[in-house]
Each structure stands twice: as structure tokens, then as C-alpha cells.
Amino acid sequence: MSSKACRVLMIYPRFNPGSFWNYRATCELIGSKHPAPPLGLITVAAMLPPTWEVRLVDRNTAEDTDADYDWADMVMTGGMLPQQLDALEVIEKARKAHTPVVVGGPDATSSPHMYKSSDFRVLGEVEDIIPDFVAAWDAGERSGTFEAAKFQVDVSQTPIPRYDLLNLKDYFHINVQFSRGCPFQCEFCDIIELYGRVPRTKQPDQVLTELDRLYDMGHRGFVDFVDDNLIGNKKALKVFLPKLIQWQKDHGDPFMFSTEASLNLADDDELLGMLREALFVVLFIGIESPDPDVLAATQKKQNTRRDIAESVRRIYDEGIFVVGGFIVGFDEEPGSVAGPVLQLLDDAGIAVAMVGLLYALPNTQLTNRLIREGRLFEGHDDSKGSADQCTAGINFDTQRPRVDILRDYLEIIEEAYKPENYMKRVRETGLALKVRGRAARMRPGHMRVDLRLFSNLAWNITLNRPDMRREFWKTLTFIILRNPNAGVQVGMMLALYAHLGPFAQNVAGLIKEQIRQIESGEWQAPERVGLSALKPLASQQKSLSKKAAAMSHKAMAQAAE
């Protein structure tokens, strides 16, 4: 690594304000500025030479200034698709300041052509290519592209993120990562193209050291495991969780955890019990559709051959509430899907539902299929300032009438997020959650945080949100009287409605406008992508490392058992 000094300004782009994931209104109610910090950037910061000075500006919580750019020798930025527009703005600001700009992250990796205005592009998992980038910079190079080999990184060697660069109080939860990759092969998903189908995990002590760092810095409360499927490698997870449980006990249970997992978690009683004991309280689960034929066609087979509502309620039995992901617009939808989706929300008691329109992400199996069929729109990987798939989809020609899909989607959004419907599901979920053991006890490490969050929430809703006031107190009183142990989870669901209610109204307005344009003949489909755009998928065998390629599908499945 270099011994030369360099001043690096890391800038995390803003999420588009209308995004489902940008629940700023909820954060403000509980006294935070943004849901989560830029884990990717602070991890890269830990890989840079110790002689390099690093500053971080998160444009979701603070403003960057001309003085920041004047100070820097280089700017580093990058993020996800909903951050694309702002990332391009950061690049433009850096170029105007004549400061070389480096871009990376999942969106730049998937669509590098969108970032051709940057000086450097660092694509893929950066651990193995940062040394090459640093050497090139030290040699005087001021432009270039560095691309990592697919799925080669040994995450057990990834350094502790530079949490010291953060103002922890700005965020509702802080992020850590245990694994990368997912063993499944959902057609619409880009995770397996970015990180592979053989989940790679950190060592247990490595993650515990990261938690030690957060604990020593004074963080208490929520920590999110950003894994795209925490249970992708069950064998490794079952080694890690007992150590995490003991760490929590030794430190007085300072953290509550959230993460993302696949629905087959409901089949593993041992794993569910471990997650409960470790104090996991929230899971995002991609359900996508209540129709097993749709799930099978899109290769989401782990959700078939089961009663989805029963599986969700099995997770509630362990005191963990589920945020459900749903998608509207699959080719195999036989007709209107609004009724079945809304019925499943009620049957499963899923209060918080992320419902989006199908979006063909760059470099997925779905995207390649749509190109072959001549159905994918030009500019499909250009965010155009759209919020996310809730308003930007559907970026292809549909099998059933486009306007029918939009009407279905509109009905789901409007019905699911009516205050009375949402709060009814919150009450049902609160009753179903069997919070017990250590999770039900007031923990000294949490009491101050819990009381601060609840006080901020109750005060702000009572004074500033008359639209929520009645249902908030009705629901809270109901839970205190009927199942007080679920108070924390119910409080989270109530707080999320401060974002979800207005978000649903905004999305509904945009979808109504799309429907009007189609019915009036104003909407014209863009040009289609030609076959020359077809790219070999990262998940295909020829792209895998020799080690990964040697691992059969059977071995992948064993890792997930």
C-alpha cells in the first residue's frame, strides 16, 4: 500500500425522496435523520492506506460544500439505482471543482456506462482491486477502470468498517454484514449476479469485533444485518448465532437486530429459535406473489409448496415481525392479482408490505430474457430520477394489458395503506407476536433508547400528525392491554406509517397519471433493446471462479440446509 498522503472525500448520494426505503418522515418522528449509514463507503475507507485522510459526507443527512471539494485530492462516491441521479450530480460537482472522482457500488457495477463522466470506475467487490487502484493513483494515473473478478473475494479478510467516520445519532440503525450471495436463482434478482450463488461468510469473531466497535462507540438499539439472505448459508449461520447470543448476554443485550431472509426460514425451528434468542425482531422476506404458478415461473420455488400465511405466522410465533415484499407485473399472472395479494396481507397479518411493479434490473436473467424476446425498453437502467420500482416499473412490454397491471397495483397500494386497514393489520400482528424470554424484558442498555424513541414518536404524532393520532393511540392502547411484550415491534410499525401513508398516496397519484396517459393515448412505449445488448450473466457457470464452478448445485443446496 502507498505511503503517500492523499485526502479523500467520500460522498454518499441521496436516495430519491419518493423511495419506499427513504423513510425520512419516520426517522424524524423518532429523532433520526436517515434510516442507515453508507456501509459500503466506510468499508472501502478501511481498505485505504493509513496515510490517506478520509472525510465522509452523507448527503442524506448533511450538505456537502465547495470547501469540501477544494480540500479533497479525490472524491469517492457510488450507491444503488435509487441513488443514481444524485450520484451523477456528485460527479458533476467534483468535475467542476477539478477534483478527480471515483465511482463504485452496485449500480455502477451493473451499469458502468451510466457513469462514464467519472474519472475512475471501480467495479465489483473492491477488496481485491483496491491495491491496484491505489498503485495506479500513486503512479500518477488520473483515470481508469478497475474491475474485480466475480465472486473471488474472501470476506473473512474484509476489514472493520470505519464506523468512526459516522455520526451515529444521525441514523435509526447501524449496519453490519455477515454474508454475501444467495443460493437461490430468482429470475428478477441481481444479487446472484453481483455476489454469486455460493454465500460467503465472515468469521464469527470478525462480526463480533465489529459489534464490539459499535458498542464501545456508545451505540445502543437497532443493528441491521444487510445480508440479502442471512440464511443463505445455514450451516455457517448456526455456528455464528450461538456466539452472537452469548455476546448479547455478556454485554447486557445492547442491540436488537433486523435482516432479510427467505421464507423457508419458517421450516427450521432450530434456526428460528436462535434468531429469537439473539434478539432479531424484524425480517424482510420477499414473498412476491400468492400464486404458486407465478412463483415457479420466476424461479422463486422456495416460496412454493407451502401455505405462505402459515409460514409467516410461524415466524410471528418467535416474536419476529415480517416486512413482506410483493411484486406486480409478472407474465404468468392469470388476471387481476389485487384481491389475492390483499387477502394474503390479511391472512398473514403483514402490516408493512413493500409492493412494487416488476422492474427488469440490469444484468439479470429477466433482463436477458426480455431482450431475447424483444420486449425490454431502451434506457431500462436509467433511473431518470424515479423513486424506485414502485413508480419506475414496468420497463418492458407486458403480456397482459399494461393498464390492467397498473390498476391492480393502484388498488393494492390504496387499500393496503388506508389508515384503518394498516392499523388493523398492526393490531393483528401485535397479537400474533409471541415475544418472550430475554426479548420481553426491559434491558438496561435499551431503556434509555426505547424511552427516547417512544417519547419522540408519541410527542410528534400527537402534535404534528392529526391524521395518525387517533389510530396511533387506539392501536398502542390495544397492544398495551392485550400483548405488551410486543410493544417495541408495534411501535416500529406505527412509526413506519408516518412514511408509508404519505408514500402510498404519492405513488397512487403517479400511477393514476400513468393510467390516464395510457387511456388517453398520450403514452408511447420507448424503443426496444436490440439483441446486441445481451450479456453473459455473472451467475452462469463460465463466469464463476474455478472454486465456485466446481461446487455443484447439490453443494449449494447443502450450504442452505
Salt bridges, closest charged atoms under 4 A:
GLU28 OE2 - ARG24 NE 3.74
GLU63 OE1 - ARG14 NH2 2.92
ASP64 OD1 - ARG59 NH1 2.82
ASP64 OD2 - LYS93 NZ 3.25
ASP73 OD2 - ARG7 NE 3.77
ASP86 OD1 - ARG14 NH1 3.41
ASP86 OD1 - ARG59 NH2 2.71
GLU89 OE2 - ARG59 NH2 3.19
ASP119 OD1 - ARG95 NH1 3.28
GLU125 OE2 - ARG180 NH1 2.68
GLU125 OE2 - ARG200 NH1 3.07
GLU127 OE2 - ARG180 NH2 2.56
ASP164 OD1 - ARG162 NE 2.81
ASP170 OD1 - LYS33 NZ 3.83
GLU187 OE2 - ARG369 NE 2.55
GLU210 OE2 - LYS202 NZ 2.78
ASP212 OD1 - HIS251 NE2 3.56
ASP253 OD1 - ARG438 NH2 2.72
ASP267 OD2 - ARG306 NH2 2.65
ASP268 OD2 - LYS234 NZ 3.80
ASP268 OD2 - LYS238 NZ 2.92
ASP269 OD1 - ARG314 NH2 3.02
GLU270 OE1 - LYS238 NZ 3.21
GLU277 OE2 - ARG276 NH1 3.20
GLU277 OE1 - ARG438 NH1 3.22
GLU288 OE2 - LYS300 NZ 3.13
ASP317 OD1 - LYS434 NZ 3.31
GLU318 OE1 - ARG276 NE 2.56
GLU318 OE2 - ARG314 NH2 3.08
GLU318 OE1 - ARG436 NH2 3.03
ASP331 OD2 - ARG369 NH1 3.19
ASP331 OD1 - ARG375 NH2 2.81
GLU333 OE1 - ARG400 NH2 3.02
GLU373 OE2 - ARG369 NH1 3.31
GLU373 OE1 - ARG375 NH1 2.72
ASP381 OD2 - HIS113 NE2 2.83
ASP397 OD2 - ARG528 NE 2.57
ASP404 OD1 - ARG407 NH1 3.12
ASP408 OD2 - ARG400 NH2 2.78
GLU414 OE2 - LYS512 NZ 3.18
GLU415 OE2 - LYS418 NZ 2.99
GLU428 OE2 - LYS424 NZ 2.72
ASP467 OD2 - ARG465 NH2 2.87
GLU471 OE1 - ARG427 NH1 3.38
GLU471 OE2 - ARG470 NH1 3.65
GLU513 OE2 - ARG516 NH2 2.78
GLU519 OE2 - ARG407 NH2 2.36
GLU522 OE2 - ARG516 NH1 2.73
